[in-house]
């Protein structure tokens, strides 16, 4: 497994999750919606902890401009922030599931996987509370598809160019994330 490449993907998702979580928390606090501010904070908490532990604060600060400086409707920023948070947490959750499958029995990984799963669930829940179900469902689906594609890019090196294995892995990741988000019938 090519860890530097995977680490870069996880770092990028971590930063995006922290940036989106912070933006949403500020937005909902300003709106007086403590429940949604809490959802946003909880959805970003594992990423926030990882970013602090690994010294990613300068990169998080650079990413803050994604939602802060851009001119646009608050609703558009809110939608993009929830999609970014769901996508990032979906990717991190998929990564942990894949790594745990390769290294049975490691307790630290199990805890990280559970935290990632809870953060993903909280992000999905927050998105669903913020918007009508049909709109949230579409945004969550798009975020999961984007995370699945990025997961495939990250793991593609390990597949030695085997398209059948790549398609199977893509399908498995997509189905698992959709099921976790409650998008399956």
Residue frames as qw, qx, qy, qz and C-alpha x, y, z in Angstrom:
[[0.000, 0.890, 0.456, 0.000, 0.00, 0.00, 0.00],
 [0.419, 0.409, 0.001, 0.811, 1.43, 3.38, -1.00],
 [0.354, -0.646, -0.537, 0.411, 1.00, 5.20, 2.30],
 [0.178, -0.284, 0.011, 0.942, 2.27, 8.68, 1.34],
 [0.173, -0.216, -0.567, -0.776, -0.40, 8.86, -1.38],
 [0.421, -0.558, -0.708, -0.102, -3.11, 7.63, 0.98],
 [0.378, -0.481, -0.385, 0.691, -1.93, 9.98, 3.70],
 [0.051, -0.046, 0.217, 0.974, -2.26, 12.90, 1.27],
 [0.337, -0.409, -0.639, -0.558, -5.89, 11.94, 0.55],
 [0.498, -0.571, -0.615, 0.217, -6.70, 11.56, 4.25],
 [0.308, -0.317, -0.175, 0.880, -5.00, 14.87, 5.07],
 [0.095, -0.139, -0.379, -0.910, -6.98, 16.63, 2.34],
 [0.454, -0.511, -0.654, -0.324, -10.26, 15.12, 3.58],
 [0.484, -0.472, -0.510, 0.531, -9.34, 16.00, 7.16],
 [0.161, -0.165, 0.001, 0.973, -8.71, 19.63, 6.24],
 [0.258, -0.271, -0.513, -0.772, -11.90, 19.87, 4.19],
 [0.496, -0.526, -0.690, -0.026, -13.93, 18.34, 7.03],
 [0.386, -0.424, -0.376, 0.728, -12.50, 20.79, 9.57],
 [0.021, -0.032, 0.198, 0.979, -13.09, 23.78, 7.31],
 [0.373, -0.365, -0.612, -0.595, -16.67, 22.76, 6.50],
 [0.510, -0.502, -0.663, 0.217, -17.45, 21.89, 10.12],
 [0.292, -0.330, -0.254, 0.861, -16.15, 25.22, 11.39],
 [0.120, -0.110, -0.345, -0.925, -18.03, 27.16, 8.72],
 [0.461, -0.438, -0.669, -0.385, -21.29, 25.37, 9.51],
 [0.471, -0.467, -0.582, 0.470, -20.84, 25.79, 13.27],
 [0.138, -0.206, -0.068, 0.966, -20.31, 29.56, 12.82],
 [0.251, -0.212, -0.520, -0.789, -23.26, 29.81, 10.44],
 [0.510, -0.484, -0.688, -0.179, -25.67, 27.98, 12.75],
 [0.388, -0.406, -0.466, 0.684, -24.49, 29.84, 15.84],
 [0.003, 0.071, -0.117, -0.991, -25.16, 33.11, 14.02],
 [0.429, -0.272, -0.571, -0.645, -28.63, 31.78, 13.14],
 [0.481, -0.342, 0.455, -0.667, -29.23, 30.75, 16.76],
 [0.925, 0.031, -0.237, -0.296, -29.51, 27.05, 15.87],
 [0.346, -0.633, 0.670, -0.174, -27.52, 25.30, 18.57],
 [0.880, 0.036, 0.459, -0.118, -28.63, 21.84, 17.48],
 [0.787, 0.601, 0.024, 0.137, -27.21, 22.19, 13.97],
 [0.080, 0.844, -0.485, 0.212, -24.07, 23.90, 15.29],
 [0.622, -0.428, 0.633, -0.169, -23.59, 20.86, 17.54],
 [0.906, 0.302, 0.296, -0.008, -24.15, 18.47, 14.61],
 [0.547, 0.791, -0.215, 0.171, -21.54, 20.31, 12.57],
 [0.189, -0.749, 0.591, -0.232, -19.04, 20.29, 15.43],
 [0.769, -0.214, 0.585, -0.146, -19.58, 16.60, 16.16],
 [0.862, 0.484, 0.148, 0.022, -19.32, 15.70, 12.48],
 [0.475, 0.775, -0.310, 0.280, -15.96, 17.43, 12.29],
 [0.582, -0.741, 0.304, -0.140, -14.60, 16.46, 15.72],
 [0.904, -0.147, 0.293, 0.276, -12.43, 13.46, 14.70],
 [0.621, 0.586, 0.116, 0.507, -10.95, 15.47, 11.84],
 [0.135, -0.922, 0.136, -0.335, -10.40, 18.47, 14.11],
 [0.749, -0.581, 0.315, 0.046, -8.51, 16.24, 16.57],
 [0.862, 0.154, 0.274, 0.399, -6.42, 14.68, 13.78],
 [0.384, 0.801, 0.039, 0.457, -5.60, 18.09, 12.28],
 [0.346, -0.878, 0.251, -0.216, -4.41, 19.38, 15.66],
 [0.861, -0.356, 0.333, 0.141, -2.41, 16.22, 16.39],
 [0.786, 0.230, 0.324, 0.474, -0.63, 16.33, 13.01],
 [0.262, -0.520, 0.083, 0.809, -0.05, 20.08, 12.90],
 [0.312, 0.431, 0.657, 0.534, -2.34, 20.71, 9.93],
 [0.043, -0.771, -0.404, 0.490, -3.54, 24.07, 11.34],
 [0.053, -0.487, 0.308, 0.816, -1.75, 26.19, 8.70],
 [0.024, -0.090, -0.814, -0.574, -3.41, 24.21, 5.92],
 [0.046, -0.640, -0.756, 0.133, -6.78, 24.45, 7.67],
 [0.062, -0.686, -0.141, 0.712, -6.33, 28.23, 7.92],
 [0.015, -0.240, 0.581, 0.777, -5.63, 28.37, 4.17],
 [0.062, -0.310, -0.893, -0.320, -8.79, 26.38, 3.50],
 [0.023, 0.549, 0.586, -0.596, -10.98, 28.66, 5.60],
 [0.132, 0.382, -0.214, -0.889, -11.26, 31.05, 2.64],
 [0.003, 0.176, 0.897, 0.405, -13.29, 28.46, 0.71],
 [0.140, -0.674, -0.720, -0.081, -16.48, 29.55, 2.44],
 [0.291, -0.671, -0.312, 0.607, -15.51, 32.85, 4.05],
 [0.134, -0.444, 0.235, 0.854, -14.25, 35.11, 1.29],
 [0.116, 0.222, 0.785, 0.567, -16.43, 33.94, -1.54],
 [0.377, 0.137, 0.091, -0.911, -19.37, 36.09, -2.51],
 [0.366, -0.130, -0.831, -0.399, -22.55, 34.13, -2.76],
 [0.668, -0.452, -0.178, -0.563, -25.76, 33.13, -1.11],
 [0.350, -0.453, 0.714, -0.402, -25.41, 31.71, 2.38],
 [0.887, 0.076, 0.304, -0.339, -27.67, 28.84, 1.33],
 [0.786, 0.540, -0.301, 0.020, -25.27, 27.89, -1.48],
 [0.135, 0.607, -0.688, 0.374, -22.34, 27.97, 0.93],
 [0.630, -0.265, 0.557, -0.471, -24.32, 25.90, 3.43],
 [0.941, 0.268, 0.044, -0.204, -25.10, 23.27, 0.78],
 [0.623, 0.598, -0.466, 0.192, -21.47, 23.11, -0.35],
 [0.156, -0.562, 0.673, -0.454, -20.25, 22.90, 3.24],
 [0.805, -0.123, 0.449, -0.368, -22.55, 19.96, 4.07],
 [0.901, 0.417, -0.110, -0.053, -21.57, 18.21, 0.83],
 [0.363, 0.665, -0.574, 0.311, -17.90, 18.76, 1.59],
 [0.411, -0.447, 0.646, -0.463, -18.32, 17.48, 5.14],
 [0.913, 0.076, 0.283, -0.284, -20.26, 14.39, 4.01],
 [0.782, 0.554, -0.279, 0.056, -17.77, 13.67, 1.21],
 [0.142, 0.655, -0.645, 0.367, -14.76, 14.05, 3.49],
 [0.547, -0.319, 0.640, -0.435, -16.20, 11.90, 6.26],
 [0.936, 0.249, 0.093, -0.232, -17.36, 9.30, 3.73],
 [0.634, 0.611, -0.448, 0.157, -13.84, 9.08, 2.30],
 [0.098, -0.551, 0.703, -0.439, -12.26, 8.83, 5.74],
 [0.777, -0.119, 0.448, -0.425, -14.79, 6.15, 6.76],
 [0.908, 0.391, -0.107, -0.103, -14.12, 4.14, 3.61],
 [0.367, 0.648, -0.605, 0.282, -10.37, 4.41, 4.19],
 [0.373, -0.424, 0.684, -0.461, -10.72, 3.11, 7.74],
 [0.901, 0.088, 0.261, -0.335, -12.91, 0.24, 6.58],
 [0.790, 0.529, -0.308, 0.044, -10.35, -0.74, 3.96],
 [0.162, 0.614, -0.666, 0.391, -7.41, -0.48, 6.36],
 [0.607, -0.304, 0.569, -0.464, -9.21, -2.44, 9.07],
 [0.943, 0.242, 0.037, -0.226, -9.95, -5.17, 6.55],
 [0.668, 0.559, -0.436, 0.225, -6.22, -5.42, 5.88],
 [0.251, 0.372, -0.675, 0.586, -5.10, -5.40, 9.53],
 [0.691, -0.494, -0.443, -0.287, -7.43, -7.34, 11.80],
 [0.748, -0.397, -0.430, 0.312, -7.12, -7.03, 15.52],
 [0.356, 0.160, -0.198, 0.899, -5.61, -3.56, 15.94],
 [0.169, -0.675, -0.630, 0.344, -7.58, -1.74, 18.64],
 [0.119, -0.498, 0.012, 0.859, -6.45, 1.78, 17.73],
 [0.077, -0.002, -0.639, -0.765, -7.68, 1.37, 14.20],
 [0.172, -0.509, -0.838, -0.094, -11.03, 0.04, 15.42],
 [0.160, -0.670, -0.415, 0.595, -11.52, 3.15, 17.56],
 [0.028, -0.368, 0.300, 0.880, -10.58, 5.45, 14.69],
 [0.096, -0.204, -0.811, -0.539, -12.96, 3.57, 12.41],
 [0.162, -0.634, -0.737, 0.168, -15.83, 3.94, 14.89],
 [0.117, -0.620, -0.147, 0.762, -15.12, 7.65, 15.30],
 [0.012, 0.178, -0.544, -0.820, -15.02, 8.10, 11.52],
 [0.121, -0.383, -0.866, -0.297, -18.29, 6.20, 11.11],
 [0.148, -0.695, -0.572, 0.410, -20.00, 8.33, 13.76],
 [0.080, -0.502, 0.119, 0.853, -18.70, 11.52, 12.16],
 [0.058, -0.055, -0.731, -0.678, -19.99, 10.39, 8.75],
 [0.157, -0.551, -0.819, -0.029, -23.37, 9.52, 10.26],
 [0.151, -0.675, -0.349, 0.633, -23.54, 12.91, 12.03],
 [0.040, -0.304, 0.374, 0.875, -22.67, 14.74, 8.79],
 [0.126, -0.277, -0.817, -0.490, -25.44, 12.89, 6.92],
 [0.201, -0.638, -0.701, 0.247, -27.87, 13.59, 9.75],
 [0.136, -0.569, -0.114, 0.803, -26.98, 17.28, 9.81],
 [0.031, 0.075, -0.576, -0.814, -27.43, 17.58, 6.05],
 [0.186, -0.429, -0.840, -0.276, -30.86, 15.93, 6.31],
 [0.187, -0.672, -0.532, 0.480, -31.94, 18.29, 9.08],
 [0.139, -0.441, 0.117, 0.879, -30.77, 21.35, 7.15],
 [0.284, 0.237, -0.480, -0.795, -32.60, 20.64, 3.90],
 [0.831, 0.120, 0.103, -0.534, -35.71, 18.91, 2.57],
 [0.782, -0.188, 0.593, 0.048, -35.15, 15.15, 2.21],
 [0.787, 0.549, 0.246, 0.137, -35.13, 15.08, -1.59],
 [0.263, 0.910, -0.259, 0.189, -32.56, 17.85, -1.78],
 [0.447, -0.667, 0.587, -0.104, -30.43, 16.35, 1.01],
 [0.885, 0.041, 0.462, 0.028, -30.62, 12.89, -0.52],
 [0.690, 0.698, 0.033, 0.190, -29.31, 14.20, -3.85],
 [0.042, 0.883, -0.407, 0.228, -26.47, 16.14, -2.20],
 [0.661, -0.468, 0.578, -0.098, -25.49, 13.19, 0.00],
 [0.898, 0.280, 0.328, 0.081, -25.52, 10.89, -3.01],
 [0.513, 0.814, -0.149, 0.228, -23.27, 13.24, -4.99],
 [0.241, -0.797, 0.514, -0.208, -20.89, 13.56, -2.04],
 [0.813, -0.224, 0.537, -0.039, -20.69, 9.77, -1.65],
 [0.830, 0.514, 0.156, 0.149, -20.04, 9.31, -5.36],
 [0.262, 0.876, -0.321, 0.247, -17.23, 11.87, -5.23],
 [0.491, -0.630, 0.578, -0.168, -15.70, 10.20, -2.16],
 [0.914, 0.065, 0.400, 0.010, -15.89, 6.81, -3.86],
 [0.682, 0.698, -0.054, 0.213, -14.04, 8.09, -6.91],
 [0.001, 0.838, -0.469, 0.280, -11.33, 9.63, -4.74],
 [0.747, -0.384, 0.529, -0.122, -11.03, 6.38, -2.75],
 [0.908, 0.339, 0.219, 0.114, -10.53, 4.53, -6.01],
 [0.418, 0.827, -0.262, 0.269, -7.82, 6.98, -7.07],
 [0.340, -0.730, 0.534, -0.256, -6.08, 6.47, -3.73],
 [0.763, -0.217, 0.603, -0.086, -6.23, 2.67, -3.87],
 [0.785, 0.593, -0.064, -0.167, -5.71, 2.33, -7.63],
 [0.157, 0.721, -0.672, 0.054, -1.95, 2.04, -7.20],
 [0.434, -0.290, 0.817, -0.244, -2.48, -1.14, -5.18],
 [0.804, 0.319, 0.381, -0.328, -4.73, -2.70, -7.80],
 [0.422, -0.279, 0.683, 0.527, -1.95, -2.95, -10.39],
 [0.275, 0.285, -0.421, -0.816, -4.27, -1.65, -13.09],
 [0.029, 0.212, 0.973, 0.088, -6.73, -4.57, -12.77],
 [0.308, -0.176, -0.202, -0.913, -9.98, -3.03, -14.09],
 [0.621, -0.353, -0.644, -0.274, -12.19, -5.86, -12.83],
 [0.526, -0.330, -0.571, 0.537, -10.84, -5.56, -9.31],
 [0.082, -0.012, -0.088, 0.993, -11.11, -1.79, -9.53],
 [0.437, -0.289, -0.415, -0.744, -14.76, -1.98, -10.57],
 [0.645, -0.390, -0.657, 0.027, -15.54, -4.43, -7.78],
 [0.403, -0.234, -0.430, 0.773, -13.83, -2.23, -5.20],
 [0.120, -0.127, -0.121, -0.977, -15.65, 0.85, -6.52],
 [0.562, -0.366, -0.543, -0.505, -18.99, -0.95, -6.29],
 [0.624, -0.356, -0.627, 0.302, -18.26, -2.23, -2.77],
 [0.246, -0.124, -0.285, 0.918, -17.20, 1.19, -1.48],
 [0.273, -0.192, -0.262, -0.905, -20.20, 2.91, -3.08],
 [0.620, -0.381, -0.613, -0.307, -22.68, 0.34, -1.75],
 [0.549, -0.310, -0.581, 0.514, -21.22, 0.43, 1.76],
 [0.109, -0.073, -0.165, 0.977, -21.30, 4.23, 1.94],
 [0.404, -0.259, -0.402, -0.780, -24.82, 4.40, 0.49],
 [0.634, -0.399, -0.661, -0.036, -26.03, 1.84, 3.04],
 [0.438, -0.250, -0.466, 0.727, -24.35, 3.72, 5.89],
 [0.059, 0.037, -0.006, -0.998, -26.05, 6.93, 4.73],
 [0.397, 0.400, 0.690, -0.454, -29.45, 5.26, 4.43],
 [0.342, 0.481, -0.317, -0.742, -29.62, 5.71, 0.66],
 [0.109, 0.054, -0.950, -0.288, -30.37, 2.08, -0.19],
 [0.582, -0.218, -0.332, -0.710, -33.90, 0.88, -0.74]]
